[in-house]
């Protein structure tokens, strides 16, 4: 941050367990304000200038009224089962007519739309569903959940025996990993705003590289408060998720955005994926 900057660098994050390997320790970084929100809100905060760098759902780059660009210093992705993006159904998936969709994520809804159409020839109705709050019993016949609530309070196999892990299904469909969220900044950032975004990019890159050696420590410290067993959290953070943004990640994002455009409304905006040219992740 330059000496003339009058505000902290503002980092938009989600509060799920899976975000901690990207950000653990940054709450103690000088001159950094952590802005926590659900994934579906972060692109809007970034576009509004309320954050300088945000961990956005990748589909929201195409929907933002303000051009955004990907900063390749970290992501939340998987190369197979992810455990925390899951469709639950009380009937065979081929018979689904309506899906209650967790309002916390946009990318997961777009991914499910692709998978159901490609694998089952289905175009069900997608209805918003607020899955927050305590354990509940009034689940829809089919419901898409994301985040810690999948493990903590999702429907059981006794009522919803037909389930689909979206990361695993995407891998089977395309042979590619899947990226749910990545760091983004405003494409028109300039001056102090751009400098804050660049500073944050360095900080989150360093945090990711440091924390990949601290997965067990992070899990032991934070898993219980997120509703996870420690051993399960270590496997989830350490082997199920992919945090490094690689050329294969970019290929996967482009493939997903192309597939999403084919099943979206014809009038939806489809700007190309923009990638920051002045930032490169460290090895």
C-alpha positions in Angstrom: 0.0 0.0 0.0 1.4 3.4 -0.9 2.1 6.0 1.7 -0.7 8.2 0.4 -3.4 5.4 0.7 -6.0 6.4 3.3 -7.9 3.1 3.6 -6.9 -0.6 4.2 -6.7 -3.1 1.4 -10.1 -4.9 1.5 -10.1 -8.6 0.8 -13.5 -10.3 0.1 -13.7 -13.9 1.4 -16.2 -16.6 2.3 -16.3 -18.0 5.8 -16.3 -21.7 4.8 -13.7 -24.1 6.1 -12.4 -24.6 2.5 -11.3 -21.0 2.3 -8.9 -21.1 5.2 -5.9 -22.6 3.3 -6.1 -19.5 1.1 -6.4 -16.9 3.9 -5.4 -18.2 7.3 -3.2 -15.7 9.0 -4.2 -12.7 6.9 -6.5 -11.4 9.6 -3.2 -10.4 11.3 -1.8 -8.7 8.3 -1.2 -4.9 8.8 -3.4 -2.7 6.6 -5.8 -5.5 5.5 -9.5 -5.6 6.1 -11.2 -9.0 5.7 -14.7 -8.7 4.3 -16.6 -11.9 4.8 -19.8 -12.7 2.7 -21.5 -15.6 1.0 -20.0 -16.5 -2.4 -22.9 -15.2 -4.4 -22.4 -11.7 -2.9 -18.7 -11.2 -3.4 -18.7 -10.2 -7.1 -21.2 -7.5 -6.3 -19.1 -6.2 -3.5 -16.1 -6.1 -5.7 -18.0 -4.4 -8.5 -19.4 -1.8 -6.1 -15.8 -0.9 -4.9 -16.4 -2.4 -1.4 -13.5 -4.8 -1.8 -10.2 -4.6 -3.8 -9.7 -8.3 -4.4 -12.4 -11.0 -3.9 -12.8 -14.7 -4.0 -15.7 -14.8 -6.5 -17.7 -17.5 -8.0 -16.3 -17.9 -11.5 -19.7 -17.6 -13.2 -20.1 -14.2 -11.7 -17.4 -12.7 -13.9 -19.8 -13.1 -16.8 -22.7 -11.6 -14.9 -21.0 -8.6 -13.4 -22.1 -5.2 -14.6 -18.5 -4.0 -14.0 -15.8 -5.9 -15.9 -13.8 -8.2 -13.6 -10.5 -10.1 -14.3 -9.1 -13.2 -12.7 -6.0 -12.8 -10.7 -4.2 -16.2 -10.9 -2.9 -16.5 -7.3 -5.3 -19.1 -5.9 -8.6 -20.8 -6.3 -11.0 -23.2 -4.7 -11.3 -26.2 -7.0 -11.3 -30.0 -7.2 -10.1 -32.7 -9.5 -12.8 -35.3 -8.7 -15.1 -35.5 -5.7 -15.4 -32.3 -3.7 -17.7 -33.4 -0.8 -19.2 -30.0 -0.4 -21.1 -29.3 -3.6 -23.8 -31.9 -3.7 -27.2 -32.6 -5.1 -29.6 -34.6 -2.8 -32.7 -36.2 -4.1 -35.4 -38.5 -2.7 -36.0 -40.0 -6.2 -33.7 -41.1 -9.0 -31.9 -38.2 -10.6 -33.5 -39.0 -14.0 -36.9 -38.2 -12.5 -36.1 -34.8 -11.0 -38.5 -32.0 -12.0 -37.6 -29.2 -9.5 -34.4 -28.4 -7.6 -34.2 -26.3 -4.6 -30.9 -24.4 -5.0 -28.7 -23.1 -2.2 -28.8 -19.3 -2.6 -25.1 -19.0 -1.5 -23.6 -20.0 -4.8 -24.2 -19.1 -8.5 -21.4 -21.3 -10.0 -22.7 -24.5 -8.5 -26.2 -23.8 -9.9 -24.8 -23.2 -13.4 -22.7 -26.4 -13.1 -25.7 -28.5 -12.0 -27.8 -27.1 -14.9 -25.0 -28.4 -17.3 -24.7 -31.8 -15.6 -28.4 -32.6 -15.5 -28.9 -31.5 -19.2 -25.8 -33.4 -20.5 -26.1 -36.5 -18.4 -29.9 -36.9 -18.1 -31.4 -34.7 -20.7 -33.2 -32.8 -17.9 -34.2 -29.1 -17.8 -35.8 -29.0 -14.3 -37.1 -25.9 -12.6 -34.5 -24.2 -10.3 -35.9 -22.5 -7.3 -34.1 -20.5 -4.6 -33.8 -22.3 -1.3 -32.5 -20.8 1.9 -30.5 -23.6 3.5 -29.0 -21.5 6.3 -29.9 -22.0 10.0 -30.3 -25.0 12.2 -30.8 -28.6 11.2 -34.1 -28.9 9.3 -36.5 -31.7 8.2 -38.5 -29.9 5.5 -36.0 -30.5 2.6 -37.3 -30.2 -1.0 -37.5 -33.4 -3.0 -34.2 -32.4 -4.6 -31.9 -29.8 -3.2 -28.4 -28.5 -4.1 -26.2 -27.5 -1.2 -22.7 -26.1 -1.0 -20.2 -25.5 1.8 -19.9 -26.8 5.3 -23.7 -27.3 5.6 -23.3 -30.3 3.2 -21.4 -32.1 5.9 -22.9 -30.5 8.9 -26.6 -30.6 8.2 -27.5 -31.9 4.8 -30.3 -34.4 4.2 -29.5 -38.0 5.1 -29.5 -41.1 2.9 -32.6 -42.3 4.6 -34.7 -39.5 3.0 -32.5 -38.5 0.1 -30.6 -41.6 -1.1 -29.9 -40.4 -4.6 -26.9 -38.0 -4.5 -24.5 -36.4 -7.0 -21.1 -34.9 -6.1 -20.8 -32.1 -8.7 -17.0 -32.1 -8.8 -16.9 -35.8 -9.5 -19.6 -35.6 -12.1 -17.8 -32.8 -14.0 -14.6 -34.8 -14.0 -16.4 -37.8 -15.5 -18.1 -35.6 -18.1 -15.0 -33.6 -19.2 -11.9 -35.2 -17.8 -11.1 -31.8 -16.3 -10.8 -30.4 -12.8 -13.4 -27.8 -11.7 -12.9 -24.4 -10.3 -15.7 -23.0 -8.1 -14.1 -19.7 -7.1 -11.0 -17.7 -7.9 -9.5 -14.3 -6.9 -10.8 -11.4 -9.0 -10.3 -7.7 -9.2 -12.0 -5.0 -11.1 -10.6 -4.8 -14.7 -10.7 -1.0 -14.6 -8.9 -0.7 -11.3 -6.3 2.1 -11.3 -4.3 4.2 -9.0 -4.5 3.3 -5.3 -7.3 0.8 -5.9 -5.0 -1.1 -8.3 -2.1 -0.9 -5.9 -4.2 -2.3 -3.1 -5.4 -5.2 -5.3 -1.8 -5.9 -6.3 -0.7 -5.9 -2.7 -3.5 -8.3 -1.7 -2.5 -10.6 -4.6 1.0 -10.9 -3.2 -0.3 -11.5 0.3 -2.9 -14.2 -0.7 -0.3 -15.9 -2.9 2.2 -16.1 0.1 -0.6 -17.2 2.4 -1.6 -20.1 0.1 2.0 -21.3 -0.3 2.6 -21.1 3.4 -0.7 -22.8 4.4 -0.3 -25.8 2.1 2.2 -27.0 4.7 -0.2 -26.3 7.6 -3.3 -28.2 6.5 -3.4 -30.4 9.6 -2.9 -27.4 11.9 -5.7 -25.5 10.2 -8.0 -28.4 10.4 -7.3 -29.1 14.1 -7.9 -25.5 14.9 -11.0 -24.7 12.8 -12.8 -28.0 11.9 -14.9 -28.3 15.0 -16.3 -24.8 14.8 -17.4 -25.5 11.2 -19.0 -28.9 12.0 -16.3 -31.2 10.7 -14.4 -34.0 12.3 -10.7 -33.2 12.3 -9.6 -36.3 10.3 -12.2 -35.7 7.7 -11.3 -32.0 7.4 -7.6 -32.9 6.9 -8.5 -35.2 4.0 -10.9 -32.6 2.6 -8.5 -29.7 2.7 -5.4 -31.7 1.9 -6.4 -34.0 -0.9 -9.9 -33.2 -2.2 -9.4 -29.5 -3.0 -7.0 -27.8 -5.4 -5.8 -24.3 -4.4 -3.2 -23.5 -7.0 -4.3 -21.8 -10.2 -2.7 -23.6 -13.1 -3.0 -23.6 -16.9 -5.3 -26.6 -16.5 -7.4 -24.6 -14.1 -7.8 -21.9 -16.7 -8.7 -24.5 -19.3 -11.3 -25.9 -17.0 -12.8 -22.4 -16.3 -13.0 -21.7 -20.0 -14.7 -25.1 -20.7 -17.2 -24.5 -18.0 -18.1 -21.0 -19.1 -18.6 -22.2 -22.7 -20.8 -25.1 -21.5 -22.8 -22.7 -19.2 -23.4 -20.3 -22.1 -25.0 -23.2 -24.1 -27.6 -23.9 -21.3 -28.2 -20.3 -20.2 -30.8 -17.8 -21.5 -29.9 -16.5 -24.9 -29.9 -12.9 -23.7 -27.4 -13.4 -20.9 -24.1 -11.5 -21.1 -21.1 -13.7 -22.0 -17.9 -11.6 -21.8 -14.7 -13.5 -22.3 -12.6 -14.5 -19.4 -10.1 -11.8 -18.6 -6.9 -12.6 -16.7 -4.7 -10.0 -15.0 -1.5 -9.8 -17.0 0.6 -8.1 -14.3 0.3 -10.7 -11.6 1.8 -14.2 -11.6 1.6 -16.8 -8.8 4.8 -18.0 -7.3 5.7 -21.6 -7.6 
